[in-house]
Amino acid sequence: MRKSFKLDEIDCANCAQKLEDAISKLDGVEKASVNFMTQKLTLTAADDRFDEVLDRVVKLTADLEPDCEILR
């Protein structure tokens, strides 16, 4: 399953790249893309694990970029 989410308060392109790299390494993530210009996260993961993976992505985002929020 592939879904896109709006990011609120991603501060710079370097932050977006750091976040994309970290998310891509999470177990269950097939592909992740963070676009600073559009303030968007595109996440691909298995259908049956998508919610579980998304929860881990949200937690990781809060840890790495406390000001950034994934809007669901």
KOLTITI-218192 format. One record per residue: residue number from 1; residue in three letters; x, z, y of N, C-alpha, C in turn. Coordinates in pm, 1 decimal. Atoms other than C-alpha are relative to their C-alpha. Layout:
BEGIN
   zanu   zalo         nu         nw         nv        cau        caw        cav         cu         cw         cv
    NUM    ALA          X          Z          Y          X          Z          Y          X          Z          Y
...
end
This chain:
BEGIN
   zanu   zalo         nu         nw         nv        cau        caw        cav         cu         cw         cv
      1    MET       85.3        0.0     -116.8        0.0        0.0        0.0       90.1        0.0      123.3
      2    ARG      -73.2        6.5     -126.2      121.5      -80.2      347.7      -94.5       36.1      114.1
      3    LYS       80.6      -41.3     -115.0      -10.6       92.6      659.4       90.8       17.7      120.7
      4    SER      -72.3      -20.6     -125.7       93.6      112.0     1022.4      -61.7      116.6       75.1
      5    PHE       42.2     -117.6      -74.9       76.9      419.7     1242.6       62.8       -2.6      138.0
      6    LYS      -50.2      -12.4     -136.7      115.3      472.7     1615.3       87.0      124.2        8.5
      7    LEU      -89.2     -112.6      -25.0      404.9      696.3     1715.7      -17.2       44.5      144.3
      8    ASP       12.9      -55.3     -133.9      363.7      924.5     2013.7      129.1       71.9       35.7
      9    GLU     -119.3      -66.9      -52.7      674.6     1023.5     2211.9      128.3      -26.7      -78.1
     10    ILE     -132.3       34.5       53.0      955.4      840.0     2032.2       82.9      -39.9      121.3
     11    ASP      -68.7        6.4     -128.8     1219.4      862.9     2304.7       92.2     -119.3       21.9
     12    CYS      -97.2      107.0      -21.6     1474.8      589.5     2242.6       16.8      -81.9     -127.2
     13    ALA      -22.1       89.1      114.1     1579.5      304.9     2015.1       88.8       66.5     -105.5
     14    ASN      -85.7      -69.1       96.0     1851.3      519.6     1856.8      -79.6      101.6      -81.7
     15    CYS       85.5      -95.7       70.3     1595.1      786.7     1770.4      -87.4      -72.6     -102.6
     16    ALA       83.6       79.8       90.0     1372.2      521.2     1616.1       80.6      -44.7     -121.3
     17    GLN      -85.0       44.6      110.7     1661.3      388.5     1405.2       35.3      116.5      -92.0
     18    LYS      -31.9     -119.7       78.5     1759.4      739.1     1292.7     -120.0       39.2      -86.5
     19    LEU      121.9      -34.0       71.8     1399.9      806.9     1193.0      -27.5      -99.9     -112.7
     20    GLU       21.2      103.4      101.8     1366.5      474.8     1007.9       95.6       18.5     -117.7
     21    ASP      -98.9      -19.4      106.4     1688.5      538.3      812.0      -36.0      118.8      -88.1
     22    ALA       33.7     -121.4       75.5     1578.1      888.2      710.2     -126.3      -20.2      -83.8
     23    ILE      125.1       24.4       72.8     1225.4      781.4      611.3       24.5      -92.4     -118.5
     24    SER      -28.6       96.9      106.4     1361.4      491.6      406.4       63.2       65.3     -122.7
     25    LYS      -67.4      -68.2      110.3     1560.7      736.7      193.6      -90.4       96.4      -77.1
     26    LEU       91.8      -92.1       68.0     1258.8      950.9       99.6      -47.7      -59.4     -132.3
     27    ASP       52.0       41.8      129.0     1145.8      936.6     -262.4     -142.4      -51.6       15.9
     28    GLY      133.7       58.1       -4.7      842.0      711.6     -298.5      -18.9     -103.4      109.2
     29    VAL       10.0       98.9     -108.1      904.5      506.2       16.0       59.0     -131.5      -48.9
     30    GLU      -48.6      132.1       39.3      930.3      138.8      -73.7       65.5      -69.7      119.0
     31    LYS      -54.9       60.3     -121.3      989.8       24.5      283.9      -54.4       75.4      120.6
     32    ALA       42.1      -64.7     -123.9      978.3      180.9      628.3       60.5      -75.8      116.5
     33    SER      -46.8       67.1     -120.3     1007.8       23.1      969.5      -53.4       76.0      120.7
     34    VAL       38.1      -67.8     -123.6     1007.3      203.9     1303.8       38.0      -91.3      114.9
     35    ASN      -23.5       88.7     -112.5      969.7      -15.6     1609.8      -14.4       78.0      130.1
     36    PHE        1.1      -76.7     -124.7     1066.1      154.3     1934.6      -85.2      -67.8      106.8
     37    MET       72.3       72.1     -106.0      918.4     -116.3     2158.3     -151.8       11.6      -14.2
     38    THR      145.1       -9.3       20.7      572.6     -103.4     2001.5      -44.5      141.8      -34.4
     39    GLN       30.2     -139.9       35.4      595.9      270.0     1916.2      -82.4        5.2     -128.8
     40    LYS       77.6       12.4      122.3      485.0      190.8     1561.4       87.6       23.7     -123.6
     41    LEU      -60.6      -19.6      130.6      576.3      303.6     1209.3      -79.9      -80.8     -100.8
     42    THR       64.2       70.5      109.2      500.6       69.2      920.6       59.5       55.1     -128.2
     43    LEU      -42.1      -68.0      121.6      516.8      241.9      583.4      -60.2      -68.5     -121.2
     44    THR       45.0       57.5      126.4      496.6       90.0      235.9       36.8       96.0     -111.8
     45    ALA      -19.7      -89.1      114.7      452.9      311.2      -71.9     -106.7      -32.8     -103.8
     46    ALA       96.0       23.7      108.0      270.9      304.1     -405.7     -136.5       56.2       37.7
     47    ASP      137.1      -40.5      -34.1     -107.1      327.6     -370.6      -32.1      141.2      -46.8
     48    ASP       37.9     -128.9       57.5     -139.9      630.8     -597.8       79.4      117.4       57.8
     49    ARG      -81.9     -106.8      -58.4      129.7      827.3     -409.2        3.6       -6.3      152.4
     50    PHE      -14.2       25.1     -142.5       70.9      706.8      -54.9      -22.4      124.9       84.6
     51    ASP       30.0     -120.1      -80.8      -87.1     1026.3       83.3      110.1      104.3      -12.3
     52    GLU     -109.6      -94.9       24.0      183.8     1243.4      -74.0      125.2      -42.2       77.8
     53    VAL     -116.7       53.2      -71.6      459.1     1019.7       69.0      -19.9       14.4      150.5
     54    LEU       28.4      -10.4     -143.1      292.4     1013.1      411.8       15.2      144.2       48.1
     55    ASP      -16.5     -140.8      -38.0      280.2     1394.0      419.2      147.9       35.2       16.8
     56    ARG     -143.6      -25.7      -10.8      655.9     1404.3      355.3       59.9      -70.7      120.9
     57    VAL      -47.2       73.8     -117.5      713.6     1140.6      625.3      -35.4       76.1      127.3
     58    VAL       43.9      -77.0     -116.8      514.1     1346.9      876.3       87.6      124.2       18.3
     59    LYS      -84.8     -120.0       -7.3      716.2     1660.3      792.5      141.7      -36.8       44.1
     60    LEU     -134.2       44.1      -36.3     1047.6     1474.3      815.9        5.9      -39.4      147.3
     61    THR        5.4       41.2     -140.4      947.2     1324.7     1150.8       -1.8      122.4       90.7
     62    ALA        6.4     -122.6      -79.7      860.7     1669.7     1286.0      134.5       72.5        2.4
     63    ASP     -131.2      -64.6        6.9     1199.3     1801.4     1169.6      104.3      -74.7       82.1
     64    LEU     -101.9       80.8      -68.3     1408.3     1512.6     1308.7      -29.2      -22.2      147.8
     65    GLU       42.0       31.2     -137.2     1211.9     1433.6     1624.7     -121.0       87.4       34.5
     66    PRO      111.5      -94.2      -21.9     1003.1     1741.6     1718.9     -103.1      -47.1      102.7
     67    ASP       94.4       48.2     -101.3      845.3     1565.0     2018.4      -83.3     -118.4      -47.7
     68    CYS       68.0      119.7       49.8      736.3     1264.4     1812.6     -110.3       39.5      -98.4
     69    GLU      113.4      -27.5       88.8      399.4     1265.9     1638.0      -50.6     -131.7      -57.6
     70    ILE       61.3      116.1       64.6      256.3     1019.8     1387.2     -150.7       15.7       13.1
     71    LEU      145.1       -6.0      -21.6     -101.6      948.4     1489.5      -70.9      -71.5     -115.5
     72    ARG       67.7       57.2      118.3     -320.7      894.4     1185.2     -137.0      -48.4       34.3
end
